[in-house]
Amino acid sequence: MDCEKQSQIEEWHLIGLLSDFPDISQDNERCHILPACKTLSVPNAKSAQTRNRLSDLNDQVLVFKYKGFLHAIDNQCPHSSFPLKQGNVFDIEDIGAPHGAGIRCFRHGWKFDLFTGKGDSGPHKLNLWDIEVREIEGAASGDKEVWVKRPSQDSQ
Ligand code: FES
């Protein structure tokens, strides 16, 4: 395997099985993210050299399912670094999108579109991670694997 192929493979991270993610829209408690989500640390090269609490949050990806769609986003709010896992998810109905959804940060109430990352207050944008759901070869259960990849610098 050549180096380029190897590095492409290493950018993706297996985070669990599809069955690990119950749909939080079934939650009658206003779609709070916890506990039906996963928060994982995926250090990048820069943060691995400068470990501290802030870089830990900066490294975290928050993964959950809402109304049938898997979302993988930075756990760190783009406004002022509050953990978005303490926020709640809501429908965006006023833009006419069939599957519009957003997340509201618990700290100051700013909202971010879960499909575009756009915020409702200023230029702050939420980083959206790539997601792939992959078949498990030979698995009898019918379950699948969930993989995530950090957004490229160009899309941030
Ligand atoms: S820290 Fe999230 S809205 Fe301010």
Residues whose N, C-alpha, C, O or C-beta is under 5 A from the ligand:
A	BS01	FES	C77 H79 S80 S81 F82 C105 R107 H108 G109 W110
